[in-house]
Amino acid sequence: MSTFLFDKIIFGPVNSRRLGVSLGINLLPTTVKVCSFNCIYCECGWNGSNKSHEKLPTRAEVARTLEAKLQEMILANKLPDVITFAGNGEPTLHPEFAEIIDDTIELRNRFCPKAKVAVLSNATRIDRDKVFNALLKVDQNILKLDTASDSIANVLNQPTQAYSVAQKVEELKRFKGKFILQTLFIQGDYNGTTIDNSTAEEVDKWLKIVDLLKPSEVMVYTISRDTPAEGLRKVSTKRLNEIAQLVENLGVAVSVSS
């Protein structure tokens, strides 16, 4: 199915389902997706095979381009609600991620102090102190955990390196609740395997993790765009709302996007 890549370092602003008027920052190449996951539902498609040869934007390029865009938005009297690190893969893979976060916060404070800084991450690099400490500085530290089951994660997220949900939970504990947990619920079939992380059994296991971690918020959502793999289906709004109610019952704030 049709997917897309962001062709600029700074993109948007776009109206995000979850974040409002979002100005995006892409720290990855503009011609290929580079990620530590290869999710079968990713709107950017599959990972590129020649990612080691692709150029990443430099710290200076990101700062210069962001400053120019914010100045342009000031002149248009249209400032962002949030500056969001997303783009063509996993932003924390950039070797200067921590330094770029510092630059972005400084530019935000100078040009649009009411805007939030958000990072959308799959949490695969939160074991690295520089990444961990940088994420603690942002307003919306949004970390992905789609399932409590390794078997589902291996099919749904297809990690490019060894991945354990139990180990990831231990790493997430270090944030002491200072993060937003993001979970995509999905149904379908992939390569002969049935996938459904919205069943009562799977949701119950996932809720135990939510209760343990007590994040500041949980974002519950499902696919809304084309996916690289065929045979995938949205989870109904009714089911998403049922899951959200179970999260609320734990005393955790929750939002739903369907």
C-alpha positions as CSV (number, residue, x, y, z in Angstrom):
1,M,0.0,0.0,0.0
2,S,1.1,3.6,-0.5
3,T,3.3,5.2,2.1
4,F,5.3,8.4,2.2
5,L,8.5,10.0,3.5
6,F,9.1,13.5,4.7
7,D,11.3,15.4,2.2
8,K,12.6,18.1,4.5
9,I,14.3,18.6,7.8
10,I,11.5,20.9,9.0
11,F,8.0,20.0,7.8
12,G,4.5,21.3,8.4
13,P,3.0,22.7,10.4
14,V,0.4,20.0,10.3
15,N,-2.8,19.4,12.3
16,S,-1.9,16.4,14.4
17,R,-4.6,14.1,15.8
18,R,-2.9,14.1,19.1
19,L,-0.8,17.2,19.4
20,G,-2.6,20.2,17.7
21,V,-0.7,22.4,15.3
22,S,2.6,20.6,15.0
23,L,5.8,21.7,13.4
24,G,7.8,18.6,12.6
25,I,11.5,18.0,12.8
26,N,13.0,15.1,10.8
27,L,16.5,14.0,12.0
28,L,16.7,11.2,9.5
29,P,17.4,11.1,5.7
30,T,14.8,12.5,3.3
31,T,15.0,9.6,0.9
32,V,14.9,6.5,3.1
33,K,13.4,5.4,6.4
34,V,15.9,4.7,9.1
35,C,14.6,3.1,12.3
36,S,15.3,0.6,15.0
37,F,11.8,-0.8,14.4
38,N,10.4,-1.9,11.1
39,C,6.7,-1.7,12.1
40,I,4.3,-3.3,9.6
41,Y,1.9,-0.4,10.0
42,C,4.4,2.5,9.6
43,E,3.2,5.3,7.4
44,C,6.8,5.8,6.2
45,G,7.0,2.3,4.8
46,W,9.8,-0.2,5.3
47,N,13.3,0.5,6.4
48,G,15.8,1.3,3.7
49,S,18.4,-1.3,2.8
50,N,21.2,1.3,2.3
51,K,20.7,3.4,5.4
52,S,24.4,3.4,6.3
53,H,25.1,5.5,3.2
54,E,22.4,8.1,3.8
55,K,23.3,11.6,5.1
56,L,21.8,12.8,8.3
57,P,21.2,16.5,8.8
58,T,23.8,18.1,11.0
59,R,23.1,19.8,14.3
60,A,23.8,23.2,12.7
61,E,21.5,22.5,9.8
62,V,18.7,21.6,12.1
63,A,19.1,24.7,14.2
64,R,19.4,27.0,11.2
65,T,16.4,25.6,9.4
66,L,14.2,25.6,12.5
67,E,15.1,29.2,13.3
68,A,14.3,30.3,9.8
69,K,10.9,28.5,9.9
70,L,10.0,29.9,13.3
71,Q,10.8,33.4,12.1
72,E,8.6,32.8,9.0
73,M,5.7,31.6,11.3
74,I,6.0,34.7,13.5
75,L,5.6,36.9,10.4
76,A,2.6,34.9,9.4
77,N,1.2,35.2,13.0
78,K,0.8,31.4,13.1
79,L,2.9,29.9,15.8
80,P,2.9,26.1,16.5
81,D,1.3,24.5,19.5
82,V,4.2,22.0,19.5
83,I,7.5,21.3,17.9
84,T,7.6,17.6,17.3
85,F,10.5,15.3,16.6
86,A,9.1,12.6,14.3
87,G,10.0,12.1,10.6
88,N,11.4,9.2,8.7
89,G,12.2,6.8,11.5
90,E,13.5,6.9,15.1
91,P,14.8,10.4,16.0
92,T,17.0,9.3,18.9
93,L,19.2,7.4,16.4
94,H,20.8,10.7,15.4
95,P,24.2,10.9,17.1
96,E,23.6,14.6,18.1
97,F,20.1,14.1,19.3
98,A,20.7,15.4,22.8
99,E,22.5,18.5,21.6
100,I,19.7,19.1,19.0
101,I,17.1,18.9,21.8
102,D,19.1,21.6,23.7
103,D,19.2,23.9,20.6
104,T,15.4,23.3,20.0
105,I,14.5,24.3,23.5
106,E,16.6,27.4,23.3
107,L,14.9,28.4,20.0
108,R,11.5,27.6,21.4
109,N,12.1,29.8,24.4
110,R,13.3,32.6,22.1
111,F,10.6,32.5,19.4
112,C,7.5,30.7,20.7
113,P,7.7,30.2,24.5
114,K,4.2,28.9,24.7
115,A,4.9,26.0,22.4
116,K,5.7,22.5,23.7
117,V,8.6,20.4,22.5
118,A,7.6,16.8,21.9
119,V,9.5,13.6,20.9
120,L,7.8,10.6,19.3
121,S,10.1,7.7,20.0
122,N,9.9,3.9,20.0
123,A,12.0,3.9,23.3
124,T,14.6,1.6,21.9
125,R,17.5,3.9,22.9
126,I,16.3,5.0,26.4
127,D,19.0,2.8,27.9
128,R,21.6,5.4,26.7
129,D,22.1,8.1,29.3
130,K,22.4,11.0,26.8
131,V,19.1,10.0,25.2
132,F,17.4,9.4,28.6
133,N,18.5,12.8,30.0
134,A,17.5,14.6,26.8
135,L,14.0,13.1,26.9
136,L,13.6,14.3,30.4
137,K,14.0,17.9,29.2
138,V,11.2,17.9,26.7
139,D,7.5,18.8,27.5
140,Q,6.0,15.7,25.8
141,N,8.2,12.6,26.0
142,I,6.1,10.2,24.0
143,L,7.3,6.6,24.1
144,K,5.9,3.7,22.3
145,L,4.9,0.3,23.8
146,D,2.4,-1.4,21.5
147,T,2.1,-4.7,23.4
148,A,3.0,-6.6,26.6
149,S,3.9,-9.7,24.5
150,D,7.3,-10.3,22.9
151,S,5.6,-12.5,20.3
152,I,3.4,-9.7,19.1
153,A,6.2,-7.1,19.3
154,N,8.3,-9.3,17.1
155,V,5.6,-9.4,14.4
156,L,4.1,-6.0,14.8
157,N,7.2,-3.9,15.5
158,Q,9.9,-6.1,14.0
159,P,12.8,-4.8,16.1
160,T,16.1,-4.6,14.2
161,Q,17.9,-5.8,17.3
162,A,17.1,-8.0,20.3
163,Y,14.0,-6.6,22.1
164,S,12.4,-7.7,25.3
165,V,9.2,-6.1,26.6
166,A,10.3,-6.9,30.2
167,Q,13.6,-5.2,29.7
168,K,11.9,-2.2,28.1
169,V,9.6,-1.9,31.1
170,E,12.6,-1.8,33.5
171,E,14.1,1.0,31.4
172,L,10.8,2.9,31.3
173,K,10.6,2.8,35.1
174,R,13.6,5.2,35.2
175,F,11.4,8.0,34.0
176,K,9.3,7.7,37.2
177,G,6.1,8.5,35.3
178,K,7.6,11.5,33.4
179,F,6.5,10.3,30.0
180,I,3.5,9.7,27.8
181,L,2.9,6.1,26.8
182,Q,1.7,5.6,23.2
183,T,0.1,2.4,22.1
184,L,-1.3,1.6,18.7
185,F,-4.0,-1.1,18.6
186,I,-4.5,-3.1,15.5
187,Q,-6.0,-6.2,14.0
188,G,-5.2,-8.3,10.9
189,D,-2.9,-10.9,9.4
190,Y,0.7,-10.7,8.4
191,N,2.6,-13.5,6.7
192,G,0.1,-16.0,7.9
193,T,0.1,-14.8,11.5
194,T,-3.0,-13.3,13.1
195,I,-2.4,-10.1,15.0
196,D,-4.7,-8.5,17.5
197,N,-3.4,-6.6,20.5
198,S,-6.9,-5.4,21.4
199,T,-8.1,-8.7,22.8
200,A,-9.2,-8.9,26.4
201,E,-6.2,-11.1,27.2
202,E,-3.6,-8.8,25.6
203,V,-5.1,-5.6,27.0
204,D,-5.1,-7.1,30.5
205,K,-1.4,-7.8,30.3
206,W,-0.8,-4.3,28.8
207,L,-2.9,-2.7,31.6
208,K,-0.7,-4.3,34.2
209,I,2.3,-2.5,32.7
210,V,0.4,0.8,32.6
211,D,-0.5,0.4,36.2
212,L,3.2,-0.4,37.1
213,L,4.6,2.5,35.2
214,K,2.0,5.1,35.9
215,P,2.8,7.4,33.0
216,S,1.5,11.0,33.0
217,E,-0.8,10.0,30.1
218,V,-1.6,7.2,27.8
219,M,-2.3,7.8,24.1
220,V,-4.5,5.1,22.6
221,Y,-4.9,5.0,18.8
222,T,-5.1,2.9,15.7
223,I,-4.0,3.1,12.1
224,S,-5.3,6.1,10.1
225,R,-3.2,6.0,6.9
226,D,-1.9,3.5,4.4
227,T,0.4,0.8,5.8
228,P,3.3,-1.0,4.1
229,A,1.8,-4.4,5.0
230,E,-1.6,-5.5,3.6
231,G,-4.2,-7.3,5.6
232,L,-4.2,-4.8,8.6
233,R,-7.4,-3.3,10.0
234,K,-8.3,-0.5,12.3
235,V,-9.6,-1.3,15.8
236,S,-13.1,0.1,16.3
237,T,-13.6,3.4,18.1
238,K,-15.9,1.5,20.5
239,R,-13.1,-0.9,21.5
240,L,-10.5,2.0,21.8
241,N,-12.9,3.8,24.1
242,E,-13.4,0.6,26.2
243,I,-9.6,0.3,26.5
244,A,-9.4,4.0,27.5
245,Q,-12.0,3.5,30.2
246,L,-9.9,0.7,31.7
247,V,-6.9,3.0,31.7
248,E,-8.9,5.7,33.4
249,N,-10.0,3.2,36.0
250,L,-6.3,3.0,37.0
251,G,-6.2,6.7,37.6
252,V,-4.1,7.4,34.5
253,A,-5.1,10.2,32.0
254,V,-5.8,8.9,28.6
255,S,-6.6,10.2,25.1
256,V,-8.1,8.3,22.1
257,S,-7.5,8.9,18.4
258,S,-9.4,6.7,16.0
